[in-house]
Amino acid sequence: MDIQDRIALIKQGTEEILTEEDLKQLIETGVPLNHYIGFEISGKVHLGTGLICMAKIKDFVDAGVNCSIFLADWHSWINDKLGGDMDQIREIALGYFKEGLKAGLLCVGADPNKVKFSLGTDLYHNNDEYWETVIDICKNTTLNRMQRSIT
C-alpha cells in the first residue's frame, strides 16, 4: 500500500490529526505508528464500541499501524463498575469484553490477532500493592475528611 493510501485510511472518519505532513514523514521514514484505545469495563459491549471503534481500528491495522486495546480494569474498579468487584471486573474484561471486541473486529473484516489486548493492571506492575492502597484510600475517604486532617 502506498503512502497516500495509508494516510487516507488513517484520516478516514477521523476528526483530527496533528498534521498530515508529520504523518507522511513518519510513514516515509519507517517510524512504527502506534494506536491505543482503552475501554472501561462497565457492562455490555454496545454498537459504538463493538463496531464503530473496531472499524476505525481496522483502518489503522490496514494502514500498518500497531494497535492496542486496553481493558481498563483499574478504572472500572475506581468507578465502582460491576459493584467494584475487581475479580468480576477482570473476569468480564477477559471472558466477555475482549471476546466481544474480537467479534466486532471480525464483523468489520479485521483480524483480531493483529490487535494487542491488555488489562490495565498489566501495565502497572512496578507498584501493584502501592497503587491498590492509594486507590482504596481515595475511594474510602471524603474530601471533607482530607481537609479536616490537614487543618
C-alpha positions in Angstrom: 0.0 0.0 0.0 1.4 3.4 -0.9 1.9 6.3 1.5 -1.1 8.3 0.3 -3.4 5.2 0.7 -2.1 4.7 4.2 -2.7 8.3 5.1 -6.2 8.2 3.6 -7.1 5.1 5.7 -5.7 6.8 8.9 -7.7 10.0 8.2 -10.9 8.3 7.2 -13.6 9.0 9.7 -11.1 10.8 12.0 -11.8 14.2 13.4 -8.3 15.4 13.7 -4.6 14.5 13.1 -1.9 16.9 14.2 -0.5 17.4 10.7 -0.7 15.4 7.6 2.8 16.4 6.8 4.1 14.9 10.1 2.2 11.7 9.5 3.6 11.5 6.0 7.1 12.0 7.2 6.7 9.3 9.9 5.5 6.8 7.3 8.2 7.7 4.8 10.9 7.3 7.4 9.6 3.9 8.6 8.8 5.0 12.2 6.4 2.5 13.7 3.0 4.0 14.2 1.1 3.0 17.4 -2.5 3.5 18.3 -4.1 2.6 21.6 -7.6 2.9 23.0 -8.9 2.0 26.4 -12.3 0.8 27.5 -13.7 0.9 31.0 -15.4 -2.5 31.8 -18.8 -1.2 32.7 -21.2 -3.7 31.3 -22.2 -4.8 27.8 -20.3 -4.0 24.7 -22.5 -1.6 22.7 -22.6 -0.8 18.9 -20.4 2.3 19.2 -17.7 0.3 21.0 -18.1 -3.0 19.3 -18.5 -1.9 15.7 -17.7 1.8 15.2 -14.4 1.8 17.2 -13.4 -1.6 15.7 -14.0 -0.3 12.2 -11.5 2.5 12.9 -9.1 0.1 14.4 -9.4 -2.0 11.2 -8.4 1.1 9.2 -5.4 1.6 11.4 -4.3 -2.0 11.1 -4.8 -2.0 7.3 -2.6 1.1 7.2 0.2 -0.7 9.1 -0.4 0.9 12.5 0.2 -1.3 15.6 -3.0 -1.3 17.6 -3.5 -2.0 21.3 -6.8 -2.2 23.2 -6.5 -1.6 27.0 -9.2 -3.1 29.1 -9.3 -0.6 31.9 -9.9 -2.8 35.0 -8.3 -0.3 37.4 -10.6 2.5 36.1 -13.6 0.2 36.3 -12.7 -0.6 40.0 -12.1 3.1 40.8 -15.5 4.0 39.4 -17.3 1.1 41.2 -18.4 -0.6 37.9 -19.8 -4.1 38.3 -20.1 -3.5 42.1 -16.4 -2.6 42.4 -15.5 -6.3 42.5 -12.1 -6.5 40.9 -12.2 -10.3 40.3 -15.5 -9.9 38.5 -14.2 -6.9 36.5 -11.2 -8.9 35.3 -13.3 -12.0 34.5 -15.8 -9.9 32.4 -12.9 -8.0 30.8 -11.2 -11.1 29.6 -14.0 -13.5 29.2 -16.7 -11.3 27.7 -15.4 -7.8 26.8 -12.3 -8.9 25.0 -14.2 -11.6 23.1 -16.9 -9.1 22.2 -14.4 -6.7 20.8 -12.7 -9.5 18.9 -16.1 -10.4 17.4 -16.6 -6.8 16.5 -13.2 -6.8 14.7 -14.3 -9.9 12.8 -17.6 -8.3 11.8 -15.8 -5.3 10.2 -13.4 -7.6 8.4 -10.4 -7.2 10.7 -8.0 -9.9 12.0 -8.3 -9.8 15.9 -4.9 -11.5 16.1 -3.3 -8.2 14.7 -4.6 -6.3 17.8 -3.0 -6.5 21.2 -5.3 -6.7 24.2 -4.0 -5.8 27.7 -5.6 -5.3 31.1 -4.7 -2.0 32.7 -3.2 -4.0 35.7 -0.8 -5.5 33.2 0.7 -2.0 32.7 1.2 -1.1 36.4 3.2 -4.0 37.8 6.0 -2.0 39.5 3.9 -1.0 42.4 0.7 -3.0 42.4 0.2 -3.1 46.2 1.0 0.7 46.5 -1.5 1.7 43.8 -4.2 -0.6 45.2 -3.7 1.0 48.6 -3.7 4.6 47.2 -6.9 3.9 45.3 -8.6 2.1 48.2 -7.8 5.1 50.5 -9.1 7.6 47.9 -12.3 5.6 47.4 -13.0 5.5 51.1 -12.0 9.0 52.2 -14.1 12.1 51.6 -12.7 15.4 50.6 -14.1 16.9 53.8 -12.2 14.3 55.9 -9.0 15.0 54.0 -9.4 18.8 54.5 -10.1 18.2 58.3 -7.0 16.1 58.6 -4.7 18.8 57.3 -6.1 21.8 59.1 
